[in-house]
Amino acid sequence: MLEGVNVALGVTGSIAAVKTVELAHELRRQGAEVRGVMTGSAQGIIHPWAVEFATDNEVVTEITGSVEHVELCGNDGWADVFLIAPTTANTVGKIAGAVDDTPVTTCATTALGADTPVVIAPAMHEPMYDHPGVLEAIDTVAAWGVDFVDPRIEEGKAKIASEEAIVCDVARAAGERSLEGERVVVTSGATAEAIDPVRVITNRSSGKMGRAVARACYARGAEVTLVHGVVGPRPIGDGDGPPETDGDGNLPYATVRHVESASEMLTATREVCADADALVSAAAIGDYTVEGSDEKIRSGQERSLDLEPTPKLIDEIREARPDLPIVGFKTETSGDETAMIEQARETLERAGLAFVVANDASVMGSDRTAALLVHDADAARYEGTKAGLGGEIADSIAAIV
């Protein structure tokens, strides 16, 4: 997500500075080059050597005759984005007043004057975050085009945002925002049809591909809504950590509508597509439903289920929105590339899609994928991570909306 991006990482004197090492590692895992800048207060919480180790670069702890602030964040400076994480109330107020008495605030003033993107991740006690002067400073700085990564309000504290939220906003700030102002809907995950209150008919989709597309669209400036099936992993980050959703179930990069059945997914998608600019239908929606029992069916007896076909979501949305750009997904098991392209083209033509992503069912649940992006006249091969494919899809959407 951050391949080729240079991030100057400002660290201030919040106790959340103890998370700086992991944040720097995550920025680098996402492809960024990172250089640290620390206030004196931050050095009392985490040693500059730790930040040097995490970034594999020397850390700026004072501004000298080498004018480090200009070299990093000035006109034609090294940094593509200046990230301050964590940011204290003191630092936000100083930035708003152009007070330059630490390496971090001096870099911030320089970056703002040079139009270098700035991202701020506040972290402080909740009463400090609610102080009228702090809120006014945040509003002032935000009006200058600075991106704020909202903290998590928990246990009386405005805790620093998750690493995923910070990475997504850094990518958004550093990128070209080719989808700025566009509203993109993405469906993801699996649906489930209830046999009884305990059992369901479902499939093996994990939702990783849909979330990768949603994340990539957000990084390019889009307003993203994710309609996510509840089967399989709940929407989380790329790793195995805890869910990154907020109290309303939303992700850092998308407003989330949680659904279970194919019918619920169709209803939710129809609603959010009413004012959408594009739809990416990446969910593995069940092709059949069943009339479920209100009570648990007892085991140990033979049972037949009458399956009824579910409506095709892309056909239903196409009927409601004739001109909406729609990207479809087609999963096959044959392993025959020619057959995959033929099936994808049939779907492409039937529903009037922008293009279809065809892949083999073997990639379900994996972080890597191999796919064909099938258009009217050609089919482009892709092999790599789902995050990378998400970027390819987002770029293709930006070219047509």
N, C-alpha and C positions, 0 to 999 in steps of 0.2 A: 504493500500500500504506500510505502514511503521510499521506494527505490529511487536513488539519486537525489534525495532531499537532504539538505544540510540544516540541521536543527541546532541553534544555540539554546541551551537549556539553563535558564536562570533559576537559582535556588535561593529562597529567602528563609527567614528564621521561624517558620512554623514547625511544630513537632512532626508534621506530615513529611518533613524533609527526610525522615528515615526511609520513606518509600522511593527516594530518588534513584537509588541503585537499580531497583527492579524496573522503574519507569525508563531509565536510560537503556537498560537491556532490551526492553520491549520495543522502544523506538528503533534500536539497531536491528532487532529481529525482523522488524517490518521494512528494513532496507535503508534506514536513515544513517547518515554520519552525524555524530553528536559531539558538541563541545560544551563544557560546563562553565557557568559564571556564578559566583557565590558571593552573598553578602557576609559581613563579619558575623552576624547573628546565626546565619546558617552554618558557619564553620564551627559554632559551638554545639551544634546538634549532630552534624555528620562531617567527618574529616574530609578535606579536599582529596586526599589520597583515594578514598573510596569512590569519589566521583570520577577521578582520573582513571581508576581501574575499570569502572563501569562504562566509561566513554572511550577509553583507549586514547585519550588526548589530554594534554595539559589543561589545567583549570585556571580560569581567570579569577584571582582573589583580590586584585587591586588594579586600578587604572594607572598606568605608568606612562613614561615618555613614548612608549610604543603605541599609544592610543588604541588600546585593544578594542574599545567600544566602536570605533570607526572601522577597524579592520573586520570586526565581526558583523556589525549591523548597519554600517554607513552605506552611502552610495557605492554600488558595486562591491559591497561587503561580502564576506564568506557565506553568511547565513541566508537561507531561503525563508526562514521563519524564526522568530524569537519566541520561545515558549517559556513562560514563567510558571513553574509548578514545583512546590506550592507557592502561593502568593498570599502574603499577610495583609491585614487591613492597613497597616502602616505603609506597605509598599504601594498598594492601590492608591492611597491618598497622595503619596509622593508623586506617582506617575501623573495623576490628574492635575497636580500643581506644578509639574515640570521641575521637581526638586531632585537634584542629582547628587546625592551624597553616598551612594553605594555603587559598586560595579553594575548591579542589576538595574537600578533606576537610570543610571547613565546610559546603559545599553538600550533601555526602553525609550528614552528620549531620542536617542540617535536613530533607532529603528522607526519611530513614528515620523521623524523628520525626513527620513529617507524612503518612506513608503514600503518599508520591509514589514510583512505581515507579523502581527503580534497576537499571541494566544495566551490567555491568563486563566489559571486554574486556582481559584481562591481556596483557602483552608484556614479556618479560625473557629473560635467558639461562636455559637449561634447568636448570642446577644451582640457580639461585635459585628457580625454579618448584617444584623438588623438595625444597626446604628444609622440614623438619618444621614450622617456625613459620609459613611462608607457607601451607603446606597447611592448617594448623590455622586460620589467619586466614580462608582461603577458605571452609572448612567452617562457621566461625562466622557469617560474613556471609551465606553461602548459606542457612543455617538461619533467617535473618531474612526470607527471601523475596526476596533479591537474585538476579537472573538473571546467570549467568556465561556468556559466549560463549567456549567453549574455544579456546585458541590452537592453532596448527599447530606440531607438534614437528618441526623440520627443522634440520639442520646444527648441532645442539647448542644450538638456540635455541627458546624458546616464542614463536613469531612471532604477531603479532596476527592474529585471524581475518579472513577475507575480508570485503569490504564487504557482500556479499550475506548472509553469516551474521549480521553485526551488524544490518543492516537488518531481517532476519526476526525477530531476537530483540527488537529495539526495538518492532516492530509487535505482537509477541506480548505484550510487557509493557504496552504502552499500550492494548491493546484490551480488549474485554469478556470474551474467552475463552469465547464461547458454545459451543465444542466441547470445553471442558476435560474431560479424562478419557475422551474418546471415541477409539476407534481407527478411523481411516479408511484404506481401501485405495484407491489410484488407479492405474489402468492408463494408460499413455501411450506415444506413439511408434508406430512401424510394426513389424510382424513381417515375417519373411522366410522363404521356403521354398527350401531348397537344391536347385538343379538338378544341380549338381556342386560340387566343392570351391571353385570360383571364382564361379559364377553363382547368382543368386537371383531369385525372384519376390517383388516387394515393392510398396509404394505410396509416395505423396509426403508422408506425414505427418511432421512435424518433432518432434512431442511437446510443442510450446510450450503447447498448451491444457491438457494433463494436468499439466504442471509448474506452470502458473499455479493450477490447482485445488489441487494439493498444497501449494503455498506459502500459499495463502489459508486452507486448513484448519489448517495449522501456526500461522499468525498468530492464529487463533481458539482456540488451545489444544489442538488435537488431536495425538495421536500418529499420524504418517503413515507408511505404507509405500507406496512407488512401485514398481510393476512396469513396467519400461521396456524397450521393444524396442530392439535395438542398431542398427537401420537409421536413417539420418538422423543429426542431431547427437547426440552423447552428452549426457547431462543436464548443462547448464551454466546460468549465470545468464541474465538478460534481454539482456545485451549480447553483444559478440563476443570477450570475454576468454577466458582459459584455463579449463579445467574447474574447477569449484569442489568436486569430489568429494574425500573424504578418502582415506586409504590403502586403505580397504575398499570404495571406490566409492560411499559414501553422500553425500547432499547435506546442506547445513546444516539443511534443513527436513524431511528424510525419510530413512528407511532404504530403500535401493534394492535391488531384485532385478532383475538384468540378465538378459534373455531374448532369444532370437532368433526361434524359430518360434512359430506359433499354439499348437502342442501344449505347448511350454515355458511360454508365457504362461498357458495354462489351468491347468497343473499348479501353477505358482508362485502364481497368484491363488487357486486352491482352498486351498492350504496357508495363505496369510496371511489368508484370509477365515474360517478356522475360528473365530477369536475376535474378528473385526472387528465394528464397530457400523454400518458403512456402506461401500458400494462405489461408486466413480465409475468407470464403464467408458468412459474417453475414448480408449483406444488404437484405432488403425486396424488391426484384426486381419485378416489375410488370409483371404478366404473360401474359398480353394482351396489345396491342397497337391499335391505331386508326388513320385513315387518317384525320388529322386535317384541319380545315378551316383557311385560311390566314386572314380572317376577323372575328370579333366577331359575333357569331350566335345570332340573335335576340331572345329575350325571348317571351313567350306567345304562342308558337306553338309546336305541337308534333314533336318529333325528334327521329329517330332511329340511333344507332351507330353500325357499323360493326366492331367487334373486331377481331383482328388477333393475334395469339399466338406469343410471343417473344421467341428468342432462349434461351436455358438454359445456363447460364453463366458457371457453373461448367463443363458442357459437352463440351462447346467450348474451355475452357482453358485446359481441360484434353486432347482433341484432339491435341492442340498445344504443350502441355508440358506433354507427357505421364508419366514421372517419378516425376512430381512435387507433393510433399505432399499437399493435399487440405483438409481443414476442412469445412464441410458443416453445414448449419442450416436448420432445418425442423420445421415449425410452424403449429400446428394443433388446432382445436377447439372442438374436441370430448370429451376431458377430460379423455379418455380411455388410460391408460398407455400402455397396450399391443398393441393397435392400433398405438400409437405413435412410439413404437419401431419397429413395422413391417414396417411402412412407412419410418422410418429412415434407416432401413436395405435395403429397396428397393433402396433408393437413394445412400446409401453406396456402394452397389454392382454395380449399373448401371454405376456410374462415377469413381469407383475405389478410393474412398476417404479414408483418414487416419482414420477419425471418423466423426460422425454426432452429433451435439447438437440438441436435440429435446425438444421443449417447447410448452406451450400453449399460444395462442394469447392473453390471458388475461394479460400477463406481459408486453405488449407493452406500452412504455412510463413510466414504473415504474422503481424505483431504485433497486428493489428486483426482484428475479426471482426464478423459480423452473425449473430444466431441467434434462434431461437424456443425458449422454455422451455415445453414442452408438458405440461400436467397433464391430469387427467381432464376437467375442465370448461372450462379456458381455455388460452390460449397467450399468453405475454408476450413482446414483442419486446425485443431488446437489440442495441445497436450501439455499439461502442467498442473498447477494448483487450481483449485476452485476459486480462490481469491483472484488469481490471474485471469481466469475466464470471466469472472464477474466484471473485471475492468474492461475486457474486450466487449462484453455485452453493453455495458454502460456507455462506452465510446460509440458503439454502433447506434444506440438510442439517441445520443446527442447529435448524431449526423442526420437524423430523420425528423426530430420534433421541432 
